[in-house]
Amino acid sequence: MLLPLLMVVSCKKDLTSINVDPKNPRNVPAATLFTSAEKSMVDLLTSSNVNTNIFRLIVQYWTETTYTDESNYDLNTRQIPRQVWNTIYRDVIRDLRESKSLIPGESLSTVAAENTAMQQNRMAQAEILEIYAWYYLVTTFGNVPYTEAMNAEITEPKYDDQKTVYYDLLARLDAAIGKLNTSTDGFGSADLVYGGDIGMWKKFANSFKLKMGMTIADYDNTKAKAVVESAVAAGVFTSNDDNATFQYLSAPPNTNPIWVDLVQSGRKDFVAASTIVNRLKTLNDPRIPFYFTYNATGSNYTGGAPGASNNYATYSKPGENITSPTFPALLLSYDEVEFFLAEAAQRGYNVGGTAVQHYNNAVTASIEWWGGTAAQAAAYLAQPSVAYDPVNWRQRIGEQKWIALYNRGWDAWIEWRRLDSPSLTAPSSALTATPLRLTYPIPEQNVNTANYNAAKTAMGGDLVTTKLFWDKF
């Protein structure tokens, strides 16, 4: 009689838990989604994978060896626009939207007022990072699905006008900044950039606001001036210590994507491009040993021709620091802020200081961040070919920003389009002129055809040569 009784008891055990996969939980904390979005965005900006990020090739920092399609602006063979589009929408914006939806239901403190403030900070941090992601979508493609995006009930979202989206992002950024409360915490250690320092998030957000304002300076000077002056008054980066830095780790899967692409994989796909190497040598730039290795001679720097098939052994390669597993990524930097302030001062905006002061600060900050010294920066700036030029300020700021943004090809591409400096010549073998935007992903053309066609018509064509609204010259 004992055996049947035991069988009855054992049959009453809850077996539903066997359907739960502990490695793929159904309920994910808001903080985990925020961390995931943060890393996905940084990895996308930093990657050198030709399936995703070819901006170092477009702005001629690097060029290719055996396979040269991407150096010649072949965007579609590997469906590069699709990878960029999917990563930002699916891996960044969606995770941030889900994180924000969970925050109100989470208990972060036993003190009601503190709990509310912490929730508010988390909402603001997620909102700022989402706006940051939208910035790259809009400045890369132009018109994009926005108001109807990420809605499961809308399978064919309309494309919103790029200017309308951009101005709405500015309004959202102001609202998010206003909700940051420096007296309490936010995402804490789940924030891999500032470790939950809300004061730094406020500085970052205002510095990014400065960037967004300057991006539209040629299109809408009045709006840009108001945005920039407001950001500066609220407080922007003041040293390299403020940089929005993402520190990679020594062990996969949290390593520098460039190390993954070039070292771990054993690839020999890239060498330095002659465009930047020749300019650095002409200017006696002290950053060249940090940017590149010596060439085959072991005592000089040379770059391969953009778009050509270049022998890997012959030319300089990306620097050993850049290809280390722990080399950090930057979302926004102090030198970038100072270049914007130099331009703002030159345009007559009330940002304090002079154009030459901010320009010198920018160049010095870049040299020091890479490992050079203040003395090297002073000697470099003393050269007539480097010293600030108030007459040809677009050329001078543009070229020095292009040099400073090395390893941040996407941002360099945005600034190159805006300032039209330096002069970049497309390879003779290129499929198109140097891209001014990415074309829309092929699946969008096939599954969202009506809205794709409307966006294409509104923008004047789905072409790499179609200028975006803020690119006026």
Backbone hydrogen bonds, N-H to C=O, Kabsch-Sander energy under -0.5 kcal/mol:
donor,donor_aa,acceptor,acceptor_aa,energy
5,L,1,M,-1.2
6,L,2,L,-2.2
7,M,3,L,-2.2
8,V,4,P,-2.2
9,V,5,L,-2.2
10,S,6,L,-2.7
11,C,7,M,-1.8
12,K,8,V,-0.7
12,K,9,V,-1.0
13,K,10,S,-1.5
15,L,13,K,-0.6
18,I,15,L,-1.5
19,N,16,T,-1.7
20,V,17,S,-1.7
21,D,19,N,-0.6
24,N,21,D,-1.4
28,V,26,R,-0.6
33,L,29,P,-1.6
34,F,30,A,-2.1
35,T,31,A,-2.5
36,S,32,T,-2.3
37,A,33,L,-2.3
38,E,34,F,-2.6
39,K,35,T,-2.5
40,S,36,S,-2.5
41,M,37,A,-2.3
42,V,38,E,-2.1
43,D,39,K,-2.9
44,L,40,S,-1.9
45,L,41,M,-2.1
46,T,42,V,-2.1
47,S,43,D,-2.5
52,T,49,N,-2.1
53,N,49,N,-2.5
54,I,52,T,-0.5
57,L,54,I,-0.9
58,I,54,I,-2.0
59,V,55,F,-2.3
60,Q,57,L,-0.9
61,Y,56,R,-2.8
62,W,56,R,-1.5
63,T,271,V,-2.6
65,T,269,D,-1.4
68,T,66,T,-0.6
72,N,68,T,-1.0
72,N,69,D,-0.7
73,Y,70,E,-1.7
74,D,69,D,-2.0
75,L,73,Y,-1.1
80,I,75,L,-2.1
83,Q,79,Q,-1.7
84,V,80,I,-2.2
85,W,81,P,-2.7
86,N,82,R,-2.8
87,T,83,Q,-2.2
88,I,84,V,-2.1
89,Y,85,W,-2.4
90,R,86,N,-2.8
91,D,86,N,-0.8
91,D,87,T,-1.3
92,V,87,T,-0.8
92,V,88,I,-0.7
93,I,88,I,-3.1
94,R,89,Y,-1.9
96,L,92,V,-2.2
97,R,93,I,-2.6
98,E,94,R,-2.5
99,S,95,D,-2.3
100,K,96,L,-2.4
101,S,97,R,-1.7
102,L,98,E,-1.2
102,L,99,S,-0.6
103,I,99,S,-1.5
105,G,102,L,-1.2
106,E,103,I,-1.8
108,L,106,E,-0.7
112,A,110,T,-0.6
115,N,111,V,-2.9
116,T,112,A,-2.4
117,A,113,A,-2.1
118,M,114,E,-2.5
119,Q,115,N,-2.3
120,Q,116,T,-2.3
121,N,117,A,-2.3
122,R,118,M,-2.2
123,M,119,Q,-2.5
124,A,120,Q,-2.3
125,Q,121,N,-2.8
126,A,122,R,-2.5
127,E,123,M,-2.1
128,I,124,A,-2.7
129,L,125,Q,-2.3
130,E,126,A,-2.0
131,I,127,E,-2.5
132,Y,128,I,-2.3
133,A,129,L,-1.9
134,W,130,E,-2.4
135,Y,131,I,-2.3
136,Y,132,Y,-1.2
137,L,133,A,-1.6
138,V,134,W,-2.9
139,T,135,Y,-2.4
140,T,136,Y,-0.6
140,T,137,L,-0.6
141,F,137,L,-2.7
142,G,137,L,-0.6
142,G,138,V,-1.1
143,N,141,F,-0.6
144,V,160,D,-1.0
146,Y,158,K,-0.5
149,A,146,Y,-0.7
151,N,148,E,-0.8
152,A,150,M,-0.6
154,I,151,N,-1.9
155,T,153,E,-0.7
160,D,144,V,-2.7
165,V,161,D,-2.4
166,Y,162,Q,-2.7
167,Y,163,K,-2.6
168,D,164,T,-1.8
169,L,165,V,-2.4
170,L,166,Y,-1.7
171,A,167,Y,-1.7
172,R,168,D,-2.6
173,L,169,L,-2.5
174,D,170,L,-2.0
175,A,171,A,-2.0
176,A,172,R,-2.4
177,I,173,L,-2.5
178,G,174,D,-2.1
179,K,175,A,-0.6
179,K,176,A,-1.0
180,L,176,A,-0.5
180,L,177,I,-1.3
182,T,180,L,-0.6
184,T,181,N,-1.4
190,A,187,F,-2.0
191,D,188,G,-1.9
192,L,190,A,-0.8
195,G,191,D,-1.1
197,D,194,Y,-1.7
198,I,196,G,-1.0
201,W,197,D,-1.7
202,K,198,I,-2.1
203,K,199,G,-1.7
204,F,200,M,-3.0
205,A,201,W,-2.7
206,N,202,K,-2.2
207,S,203,K,-2.4
208,F,204,F,-2.6
209,K,205,A,-2.1
210,L,206,N,-2.2
211,K,207,S,-1.9
212,M,208,F,-2.7
213,G,209,K,-2.5
214,M,210,L,-2.5
215,T,211,K,-1.8
216,I,212,M,-0.8
216,I,213,G,-0.8
217,A,214,M,-1.5
219,Y,216,I,-0.5
220,D,216,I,-3.1
224,A,220,D,-2.7
225,K,221,N,-2.6
226,A,222,T,-1.9
227,V,223,K,-2.5
228,V,224,A,-3.0
229,E,225,K,-2.5
230,S,226,A,-1.8
231,A,227,V,-2.2
232,V,228,V,-2.6
233,A,229,E,-2.1
234,A,230,S,-1.4
235,G,231,A,-1.1
242,D,239,S,-1.8
243,N,240,N,-1.2
244,A,332,L,-2.4
245,T,243,N,-1.6
246,F,329,A,-2.9
247,Q,192,L,-0.6
247,Q,245,T,-0.6
248,Y,246,F,-0.7
249,L,254,N,-3.2
254,N,251,A,-1.5
256,N,325,P,-2.9
259,W,256,N,-0.7
260,V,256,N,-1.8
261,D,257,P,-2.8
262,L,258,I,-2.6
263,V,258,I,-0.5
263,V,259,W,-1.8
264,Q,259,W,-2.6
265,S,260,V,-1.1
266,G,263,V,-0.8
271,V,63,T,-2.3
272,A,316,S,-3.0
273,A,61,Y,-2.4
274,S,304,G,-2.9
276,I,60,Q,-0.8
277,V,273,A,-2.0
278,N,274,S,-2.6
279,R,275,T,-1.1
280,L,276,I,-2.7
281,K,277,V,-2.2
282,T,278,N,-2.1
283,L,279,R,-2.0
284,N,281,K,-1.0
285,D,280,L,-2.7
288,I,285,D,-1.4
290,F,287,R,-1.3
291,Y,287,R,-1.9
292,F,288,I,-2.4
293,T,317,K,-2.1
295,N,300,N,-3.2
296,A,314,T,-2.1
298,G,295,N,-1.6
304,G,272,A,-2.8
308,A,305,A,-1.8
310,N,64,E,-0.9
310,N,308,A,-0.8
314,T,311,N,-0.7
315,Y,311,N,-1.1
316,S,302,T,-2.6
319,G,291,Y,-2.5
323,T,319,G,-1.4
324,S,321,N,-1.4
327,F,324,S,-1.2
329,A,246,F,-2.5
331,L,244,A,-2.9
332,L,244,A,-0.7
337,V,333,S,-1.9
338,E,334,Y,-2.5
339,F,335,D,-2.0
340,F,336,E,-2.0
341,L,337,V,-2.4
342,A,338,E,-2.3
343,E,339,F,-2.1
344,A,340,F,-2.8
345,A,341,L,-2.8
346,Q,342,A,-2.1
347,R,343,E,-1.9
348,G,345,A,-1.2
349,Y,344,A,-2.7
351,V,349,Y,-1.5
358,H,354,T,-2.3
359,Y,355,A,-2.5
360,N,356,V,-2.6
361,N,357,Q,-2.3
362,A,358,H,-2.3
363,V,359,Y,-2.4
364,T,360,N,-2.5
365,A,361,N,-2.6
366,S,362,A,-2.1
367,I,363,V,-2.3
368,E,364,T,-2.6
369,W,365,A,-2.3
370,W,366,S,-1.9
371,G,367,I,-0.7
371,G,368,E,-0.6
372,G,367,I,-3.0
377,A,373,T,-2.0
378,A,374,A,-2.4
379,A,375,A,-2.3
380,Y,376,Q,-2.3
381,L,377,A,-2.7
382,A,378,A,-1.2
383,Q,380,Y,-1.3
386,V,383,Q,-2.0
387,A,383,Q,-3.0
396,R,392,N,-2.3
397,I,393,W,-3.0
398,G,394,R,-2.2
399,E,395,Q,-2.4
400,Q,396,R,-2.1
401,K,397,I,-2.6
402,W,398,G,-2.2
403,I,399,E,-2.0
404,A,400,Q,-2.4
405,L,401,K,-2.4
406,Y,403,I,-1.3
408,R,405,L,-2.7
412,A,408,R,-2.3
413,W,409,G,-2.3
414,I,410,W,-1.9
415,E,411,D,-2.5
416,W,412,A,-2.6
417,R,413,W,-2.0
418,R,414,I,-1.6
419,L,415,E,-2.9
420,D,416,W,-1.9
424,L,422,P,-0.6
426,A,424,L,-0.5
430,A,427,P,-1.8
431,L,72,N,-2.7
436,L,464,V,-3.7
437,R,464,V,-0.6
438,L,140,T,-2.5
444,E,441,P,-0.7
445,Q,441,P,-1.1
445,Q,442,I,-0.6
446,N,442,I,-1.4
447,V,443,P,-3.0
448,N,444,E,-1.6
452,Y,448,N,-2.6
453,N,449,T,-2.9
454,A,450,A,-1.9
455,A,451,N,-2.3
456,K,452,Y,-2.8
457,T,453,N,-2.3
458,A,454,A,-2.4
459,M,455,A,-1.9
460,G,456,K,-0.8
460,G,457,T,-0.7
461,G,456,K,-3.1
463,L,461,G,-1.6
466,T,463,L,-1.1
467,K,465,T,-0.5
471,D,468,L,-1.6
472,K,470,W,-1.2
